[in-house]
Amino acid sequence: MNSEKDSIQSVLTVATVLWPEFVVVDDHIFFSWVAPDSVNLEQWHDRTEVESFLNHAHVLDLFGHGASLNEDPWWNQNHPDFLAACKFGMAWAEAIATKLAKDFPERQFFVYYAEQDDPIVRFHQEHTGEIPWISAEDYQKEITEGSVVIYHVRGYN
């Protein structure tokens, strides 16, 4: 915390993002703010794809920041706000993994943080017979560097 106090409303917004509510729709798990009314799997390759796509969030889209650029790569990766978004994204992925384990101890999930040129957090359940969104084997360099983090959540059971 800094010497200037943030408003309680700002802190509540961050807390709501950091410790999100989840919704079950047709046996799929979603962030409450993206949950569809139903899931039509004919529109998707598999269950992993629908959850991964709908449950992804660009960290910089969640908060005001000054890291924007007017052309590709769109973000100043050296800007303090970009660096803060990366730190927040890593912490957020860990918090989501913890909350999913708490809320759904009987289920297994993958939670991802991927930095690259835009910090993104996403999650999906581990669905039998389906390939995870990101394979740890394919991203060993990025995992070692810390630009990709994968949590394999196995619940509290």
C-alpha positions as CSV (number, residue, x, y, z in Angstrom):
1,M,0.0,0.0,0.0
2,N,1.1,3.5,-0.6
3,S,0.7,6.6,1.6
4,E,-2.2,7.8,-0.5
5,K,-5.3,5.8,0.3
6,D,-7.3,4.2,-2.5
7,S,-11.1,4.5,-2.4
8,I,-12.9,1.5,-0.8
9,Q,-14.8,1.2,-4.1
10,S,-11.6,0.8,-6.1
11,V,-10.4,-1.8,-3.6
12,L,-13.7,-3.6,-3.8
13,T,-13.5,-3.7,-7.6
14,V,-10.0,-5.2,-7.4
15,A,-11.2,-7.7,-4.8
16,T,-14.1,-8.8,-7.0
17,V,-11.7,-9.4,-9.9
18,L,-9.0,-11.0,-7.7
19,W,-11.5,-13.4,-5.9
20,P,-14.2,-13.9,-8.6
21,E,-17.5,-15.6,-8.5
22,F,-18.0,-18.6,-10.8
23,V,-21.1,-19.9,-12.5
24,V,-21.9,-23.4,-13.7
25,V,-23.7,-23.6,-17.0
26,D,-24.4,-27.0,-18.6
27,D,-21.5,-28.5,-16.5
28,H,-19.1,-25.8,-17.7
29,I,-17.5,-23.3,-15.3
30,F,-17.3,-19.6,-16.2
31,F,-16.5,-16.3,-14.6
32,S,-19.8,-14.9,-13.5
33,W,-19.4,-11.8,-15.8
34,V,-19.0,-13.9,-19.0
35,A,-21.3,-16.9,-18.3
36,P,-23.7,-17.6,-21.2
37,D,-27.3,-18.7,-20.6
38,S,-26.4,-22.1,-22.2
39,V,-23.6,-23.8,-24.1
40,N,-24.1,-25.1,-27.6
41,L,-21.1,-27.3,-28.2
42,E,-21.9,-27.4,-31.9
43,Q,-20.4,-23.9,-32.1
44,W,-17.1,-25.0,-30.5
45,H,-14.4,-27.5,-31.1
46,D,-14.7,-29.0,-27.6
47,R,-15.5,-28.1,-24.0
48,T,-12.0,-26.9,-23.4
49,E,-12.3,-24.3,-26.2
50,V,-15.5,-22.8,-25.0
51,E,-14.3,-22.4,-21.4
52,S,-10.8,-21.2,-22.5
53,F,-12.2,-18.6,-24.9
54,L,-15.0,-17.2,-22.6
55,N,-12.8,-17.4,-19.5
56,H,-9.9,-15.3,-20.8
57,A,-9.3,-11.8,-19.7
58,H,-6.8,-9.2,-20.9
59,V,-5.5,-7.7,-17.7
60,L,-4.9,-4.2,-19.2
61,D,-8.6,-4.2,-20.3
62,L,-9.7,-4.5,-16.7
63,F,-8.2,-1.3,-15.4
64,G,-7.2,2.2,-16.4
65,H,-3.5,2.5,-17.5
66,G,-1.0,4.5,-19.5
67,A,0.7,1.6,-21.4
68,S,-1.2,2.0,-24.7
69,L,0.5,2.6,-28.0
70,N,-1.2,3.9,-31.2
71,E,0.2,1.0,-33.3
72,D,1.3,-2.6,-33.1
73,P,2.5,-3.9,-30.6
74,W,-0.3,-1.7,-28.9
75,W,1.4,-1.8,-25.5
76,N,4.6,-0.3,-24.2
77,Q,6.1,-3.3,-22.5
78,N,8.5,-1.1,-20.5
79,H,5.7,1.1,-19.1
80,P,5.2,0.8,-15.3
81,D,1.5,0.1,-15.9
82,F,2.3,-2.8,-18.2
83,L,4.8,-4.2,-15.7
84,A,2.2,-3.8,-12.9
85,A,-0.4,-5.6,-15.1
86,C,2.1,-8.5,-15.5
87,K,2.6,-8.8,-11.7
88,F,-1.2,-8.5,-11.2
89,G,-1.9,-11.2,-13.8
90,M,0.5,-13.6,-12.2
91,A,-1.1,-13.0,-8.8
92,W,-4.6,-13.2,-10.3
93,A,-3.9,-16.6,-12.0
94,E,-2.8,-18.0,-8.6
95,A,-5.9,-16.5,-6.9
96,I,-8.2,-18.0,-9.5
97,A,-6.5,-21.4,-9.1
98,T,-7.0,-21.2,-5.3
99,K,-10.6,-20.1,-5.6
100,L,-11.5,-22.8,-8.2
101,A,-10.0,-25.5,-5.9
102,K,-12.0,-24.1,-3.0
103,D,-15.3,-23.8,-4.9
104,F,-15.0,-27.0,-6.9
105,P,-12.9,-29.5,-4.9
106,E,-14.2,-32.4,-7.0
107,R,-13.1,-30.9,-10.4
108,Q,-9.7,-30.3,-12.0
109,F,-8.7,-27.2,-13.9
110,F,-5.9,-25.5,-15.8
111,V,-5.3,-21.8,-15.0
112,Y,-2.9,-19.9,-17.3
113,Y,-1.0,-16.6,-17.2
114,A,0.5,-15.7,-20.5
115,E,2.4,-12.4,-20.9
116,Q,3.9,-12.2,-24.4
117,D,2.7,-8.8,-25.7
118,D,-0.5,-8.6,-23.6
119,P,-0.9,-10.1,-20.2
120,I,-3.8,-12.6,-20.3
121,V,-5.3,-14.9,-17.7
122,R,-7.6,-17.8,-18.6
123,F,-8.9,-21.1,-17.2
124,H,-10.7,-24.2,-18.2
125,Q,-11.6,-27.5,-16.6
126,E,-9.5,-30.5,-17.3
127,H,-11.9,-32.5,-19.6
128,T,-11.2,-36.2,-20.2
129,G,-9.9,-36.8,-23.7
130,E,-9.3,-33.1,-24.5
131,I,-6.0,-31.4,-24.9
132,P,-5.3,-28.5,-22.5
133,W,-5.3,-25.0,-24.0
134,I,-1.5,-24.7,-23.4
135,S,0.9,-27.6,-23.3
136,A,3.7,-27.2,-20.8
137,E,6.0,-29.1,-23.1
138,D,5.4,-26.5,-25.9
139,Y,6.2,-23.6,-23.7
140,Q,9.2,-24.7,-21.6
141,K,11.3,-21.6,-22.5
142,E,8.4,-19.2,-21.6
143,I,7.7,-21.1,-18.4
144,T,11.3,-20.9,-17.4
145,E,11.4,-17.2,-18.2
146,G,8.2,-16.6,-16.2
147,S,6.2,-15.2,-19.1
148,V,3.9,-18.2,-19.0
149,V,2.6,-19.8,-15.8
150,I,0.4,-22.9,-15.8
151,Y,-1.5,-24.1,-12.7
152,H,-2.9,-27.6,-12.7
153,V,-5.6,-27.4,-10.1
154,R,-6.7,-30.6,-8.4
155,G,-9.1,-29.3,-5.8
156,Y,-8.9,-29.7,-2.0
157,N,-10.0,-33.3,-1.8
